[in-house]
Amino acid sequence: MEKIIIVEDDPMISEIYQRKFSSSGFEVFTCDSGEQALALAKKNSADMILLDLLMPKMDGFEVIRNLRGGGYDEDIKIIVFSNLSQKEDREKALKLGANGFIVKSEYSPSQLVEEVKRILNQFSEEKRNERMANGEGIYGEIKKANGEKKILLVEDESIFIEMFGEKLKQEGYQVESAKNGAWGIKRALEEKFDLFIIDMVMPAMTGEEIIQKIKLEEKTKNIPIIAISASVENSMREKVLAMGVDEFFFKTQIIPSELTRKVREILNEKK
């Protein structure tokens, strides 16, 4: 469970955020002053501090200065959450050591929760990438184990092959590609793969035809499939999922780290 400290001096707003984050699976600590924020940060190993800037006695800038001055968990993420949105306020907060800046008036409580989740996922992925690249501890073992798993990327656009393929290779996976549907199904049936990533719009043979063929063959019918498409119509997603694929993504709405995370999940990587 991810832990978050919310520093907000308005009790009504603080309670709303506390309830929203708690109902979304966070362990939440709230306080209404900079001094309390520092005490909580010292006592609890939190993942993030959501910090207002305008507070009595000790403002948010001073809180950041103290948190980054030593004696506190250096990995804790500080996200300023304030209506002080002038450029100089942002620059000052970031210079002092904040990791990000969210303008309070631009987010509803639900939107704030989703943005915090996105930010934490981003930081988590960055840290994981660093450890994976360095082969630290269990990550070296994971990368070695991933090297035994082979993925076929059936995609005709070089930019997506490079984007998705490079990220998967960084995780240690063997990645092969096919730039048209006919070649893709040929490789899928003749070679041994652990997972297929298939674009739905392909020359020579469509993604739908590839999936249908894969599902009919005894050798490949149980191999997991991730389908991707440039279409942004929900009807396309529903149609493809009904074919028995494991996941569907819109190409323009997914980044390589998200696709790789889903690959890890499907292939049951130990986290």
C-alpha positions in Angstrom: 0.0 0.0 0.0 1.4 3.4 -1.0 1.7 6.0 1.7 1.0 9.7 1.2 1.2 12.7 3.5 -1.2 15.5 2.7 -0.3 18.9 4.1 -3.3 21.1 4.0 -4.4 23.7 6.5 -8.1 23.8 5.4 -9.7 21.0 7.5 -12.7 20.6 5.1 -10.5 20.2 2.0 -8.1 18.0 4.0 -10.9 15.6 4.9 -12.1 15.4 1.4 -8.7 14.5 0.1 -8.1 12.1 3.0 -11.3 10.2 2.2 -10.7 10.1 -1.6 -7.1 8.8 -1.3 -8.1 6.3 1.4 -10.9 4.9 -0.7 -8.4 4.6 -3.6 -6.1 2.3 -1.6 -3.6 4.8 -0.1 -2.5 4.9 3.5 -3.0 8.6 4.2 -1.6 10.9 6.9 -2.9 14.4 7.1 -1.6 17.5 8.9 -2.2 21.3 8.8 1.2 22.8 9.4 4.8 22.6 8.1 6.0 21.5 11.5 3.6 18.6 11.6 4.6 17.6 8.1 8.2 17.3 9.1 7.3 15.3 12.2 5.2 12.9 10.1 7.9 12.6 7.4 10.5 11.7 10.1 8.2 9.1 11.7 6.6 7.5 8.6 8.3 6.2 5.5 5.9 7.8 3.0 6.1 7.6 -0.8 4.9 11.1 -1.4 4.2 14.4 0.4 1.4 16.4 -1.2 2.4 19.9 0.0 0.5 23.2 0.1 2.7 26.3 0.0 0.5 28.7 1.9 0.6 27.7 5.5 0.9 29.6 8.8 4.4 29.8 10.5 6.3 27.5 8.2 5.4 27.8 4.5 5.8 25.0 2.0 9.1 26.3 0.7 10.6 26.0 4.2 9.2 22.5 4.5 10.9 21.5 1.2 14.2 23.1 2.4 14.1 21.1 5.6 13.1 17.8 3.9 16.0 18.1 1.4 18.5 19.4 4.0 19.2 15.9 5.5 17.8 13.7 8.1 14.8 12.6 6.0 14.1 9.9 3.5 15.8 11.2 0.4 13.6 9.0 -1.8 10.3 10.6 -0.6 8.7 12.5 -3.5 7.5 16.1 -2.8 4.7 17.3 -5.0 3.6 20.9 -4.4 -0.1 21.2 -4.6 -1.0 24.9 -4.5 -2.8 27.7 -6.2 0.4 29.7 -6.1 1.1 28.9 -9.8 3.4 31.7 -10.9 6.5 30.7 -12.8 8.8 32.0 -10.0 6.9 29.8 -7.4 7.3 26.7 -9.5 11.0 27.4 -10.1 11.7 28.1 -6.5 9.9 24.9 -5.3 11.7 22.8 -7.9 15.1 24.4 -7.1 14.6 23.6 -3.4 14.0 19.9 -4.3 10.4 19.4 -5.1 9.7 16.7 -7.6 6.7 18.3 -9.2 4.0 21.0 -9.1 0.2 20.6 -9.4 -2.1 23.6 -9.6 -4.8 22.9 -7.0 -7.6 24.7 -8.9 -7.1 22.5 -12.0 -7.9 19.2 -10.3 -11.0 17.7 -8.8 -10.3 15.2 -5.9 -10.8 12.2 -8.3 -8.5 13.8 -10.9 -5.9 14.5 -8.2 -5.9 10.8 -7.1 -5.3 9.7 -10.7 -2.6 12.3 -11.3 -0.8 11.2 -8.1 -1.0 7.5 -9.2 0.4 8.5 -12.6 3.3 10.4 -11.0 4.1 7.6 -8.5 4.1 5.0 -11.3 6.4 7.2 -13.3 8.9 7.6 -10.5 8.6 3.8 -9.7 9.3 3.0 -13.3 12.3 5.3 -13.5 13.8 3.7 -10.3 13.1 0.3 -11.7 14.8 1.1 -15.0 17.9 2.3 -13.2 18.1 -0.8 -11.1 17.4 -3.0 -14.1 20.1 -1.3 -16.1 22.6 -1.7 -13.3 21.6 -5.3 -12.7 21.0 -4.6 -9.0 20.0 -7.6 -6.8 16.8 -9.2 -7.8 16.6 -7.0 -10.9 19.6 -8.7 -12.4 17.9 -12.1 -11.8 14.7 -10.8 -13.4 16.5 -9.5 -16.5 18.3 -12.8 -16.8 15.0 -14.7 -16.5 13.4 -12.4 -19.0 16.1 -13.3 -21.5 14.6 -16.7 -21.8 11.3 -15.2 -23.0 10.7 -14.4 -26.6 8.2 -11.8 -27.9 6.9 -11.3 -31.5 6.0 -7.7 -32.4 3.8 -7.7 -35.5 3.9 -4.0 -36.5 4.5 -2.2 -39.7 5.5 1.2 -38.4 9.2 1.5 -37.6 8.8 4.1 -34.9 6.6 1.8 -32.9 8.9 -1.2 -33.4 11.7 1.0 -32.1 9.8 2.5 -29.2 8.2 -0.6 -27.9 10.9 -3.0 -28.9 13.7 -1.1 -27.3 11.9 -0.9 -23.9 11.2 -4.6 -23.9 14.8 -5.3 -24.7 15.9 -3.2 -21.8 13.9 -5.5 -19.6 15.9 -8.4 -21.0 13.2 -9.9 -23.3 14.1 -11.3 -26.7 12.1 -9.2 -29.3 11.5 -10.2 -32.9 9.4 -8.2 -35.3 7.4 -8.7 -38.5 6.4 -5.7 -40.7 3.5 -7.4 -42.4 0.7 -9.7 -41.4 1.6 -12.6 -43.6 5.2 -12.7 -42.4 4.0 -12.3 -38.8 1.7 -15.3 -38.9 4.4 -17.4 -40.7 6.9 -16.6 -37.9 4.2 -17.1 -35.2 3.4 -20.6 -36.4 7.0 -21.7 -37.3 8.9 -20.4 -34.2 8.4 -20.5 -30.5 7.2 -17.3 -28.8 6.0 -16.6 -25.3 3.8 -13.6 -26.2 2.5 -11.8 -29.3 2.0 -8.0 -29.7 -0.1 -7.5 -32.8 -1.2 -4.3 -34.6 -4.7 -4.6 -35.8 -4.0 -2.7 -39.1 -1.3 -4.5 -41.1 -0.5 -5.0 -44.8 -0.9 -8.5 -46.4 -3.0 -9.8 -43.5 -5.0 -7.9 -40.8 -4.5 -8.2 -37.1 -7.9 -9.8 -36.8 -6.9 -12.5 -39.4 -3.7 -13.1 -37.5 -5.4 -13.5 -34.2 -8.0 -15.8 -35.6 -5.3 -18.0 -37.2 -3.3 -18.1 -33.9 -6.4 -19.1 -31.9 -7.1 -22.0 -34.3 -3.7 -23.6 -34.2 -3.0 -26.0 -31.3 0.6 -24.8 -31.1 -0.3 -21.2 -30.5 -3.8 -21.0 -29.2 -2.8 -20.5 -25.6 0.0 -18.0 -26.2 -1.0 -14.6 -24.7 -1.7 -11.8 -27.1 -1.6 -8.0 -26.7 -3.4 -6.2 -29.5 -2.8 -2.5 -30.3 -4.6 -0.2 -32.7 -4.5 3.3 -34.0 -8.3 3.3 -33.8 -9.7 5.2 -30.8 -13.2 3.7 -31.0 -14.4 1.7 -28.0 -16.2 -0.7 -30.4 -12.8 -1.8 -31.8 -11.6 -2.5 -28.3 -14.7 -4.6 -27.4 -14.5 -6.5 -30.7 -10.8 -7.4 -30.2 -11.2 -8.4 -26.6 -14.0 -10.7 -27.6 -11.6 -12.6 -29.8 -9.8 -13.8 -26.7 -6.8 -11.5 -26.6 -5.3 -10.7 -23.1 -5.2 -7.0 -23.5 -5.9 -4.2 -25.9 -4.3 -0.7 -26.1 -4.8 2.3 -28.3 -1.4 3.0 -29.9 -1.6 6.8 -29.4 -2.6 6.4 -25.7 0.1 4.1 -24.4 3.7 4.6 -23.7 6.4 1.9 -23.8 6.7 1.6 -20.0 2.9 0.9 -19.7 3.1 -1.8 -22.4 6.1 -3.3 -20.8 4.4 -3.4 -17.4 1.5 -5.3 -18.9 3.9 -7.7 -20.6 5.5 -8.3 -17.2 2.1 -8.9 -15.6 1.0 -11.3 -18.3 4.3 -13.3 -18.2 4.0 -13.5 -14.4 7.2 -11.8 -13.6 8.0 -11.6 -9.9 8.1 -8.0 -8.8 
